[in-house]
Amino acid sequence: MKGEGRLDLKAFQKDQGTRRLSLASPADLASFLQLAPGSVTPFGLLNDAGHRVEFFLDRRFLEGAGRIGIHPNGNTATVYLAARDLLRLLEKKGTTVHVAAMALVDNEAQQAL
């Protein structure tokens, strides 16, 4: 998600036709992406030789300068690049990429509940 917004997971699941989303277990992170919890990054998809993980990007990252900051398989540094370059890299490596309009949680409505 771009900015301070929070993804509406129920709307995302419905709009994208996915199963219920949850955080990956440490074992799955290690098996699929060779990453540890706390260090998850789109660059980890380059380690997914079986292409089992799909990538979804909020279309707002393509607006304006279209830059995105991501960790280089660890959370001690940040790499900035054009979002379109990231998508091209992932697609070239065989990752299924989706650019989607992602609904945000209405924080005011949530607070009223």
N, C-alpha and C positions, 0 to 999 in steps of 0.2 A: 504494500500500500504506500502511496505517496503521501507525505505530510503526516499530520497528526491523526488522521482518520483511523477508525477501526472497521475492519471488514465485517459485513453482515454475513456470517457463515451460512445461515439458513438460506438467504437469497442467493449466495454464491452456489451452493449445492443445487438449488433449483435451476438457476440460470445455466449452469455448466453441465448439469446432468451427472454430477459426481455422487459417490457414496458419502456417508457422513464423514466429515473431516476430523482428524485428531492429530496430535503431535506424534511423530514417529518415535518408536522406542530407541534407546541407545544401541541395541543390537541391530535394528533395521538401518539406522543411520550409518553404522560401521559397515554393514553388509552391502548396502546399496550405493552409498556415496563416499565411504571411507572418511566419514566425519564424526566428530564427537559432539554431544549436546553442547549448545552455547556457541558453536562454531559453524552453524548451518549457513550456507551461502549458495547463490546460483552457480558459482564456479565448481562446487561439489558435483554438479551434474556432469562435468567432464570425466568424473570417475565412474559414472554409471555405464559400464560396458554393456550391460543387458538392456539399456534404454527402458528401464521399468518405471522411471519417474518422469512425469510430465511437468512442464513449467508454465505457470500462468503469470502474466504481467499485467498490472493495471495500465490501461491505455493512457492514463494521464502522464506516465513516464515518457511518452513520445511527444508530448506537447512542448512548445518553446524550444529551449536548448536540447531537451531530451537527454539530459545527463542523469546517470544513476551512480550511486556510491555503494560498493559491495565489498565484503571482506574476502581476501585471497586465501580461503580455506583455513582461516584462523581469525580470531577477533581482535588481533593486536594492531591491525593496519586496515586502511580503507583504500580501495582503488576506484577512481572515478573514470567512467567511460560513457560513450554515447549508448543509450539504451538499444538503439538499432544495431550497434556493433555487437553488443551482448547477445541479442537474438540471433544474429547471423552466426556467431561463434557456436552457440548451442545447437542451432539447426545443422550446421556443418558437421558437428560431432554426433548427430543422430538423435538429439533430444526433440521430442514433440513439444512445440511452443504454441501457446495460446495468448493472444492479446485480447483482453476483455474489459468491458465497462464494469467496474466492481462497485456494488452498492455499499454505502457506508452505514454504520449503525447511527441512528438519530440519538445523539447523547442526551438531548433535552427530553425526548420521549422516554428514554430509559430512566432518567432521574425522576420523572413524574410517577413511575410505577412504584 
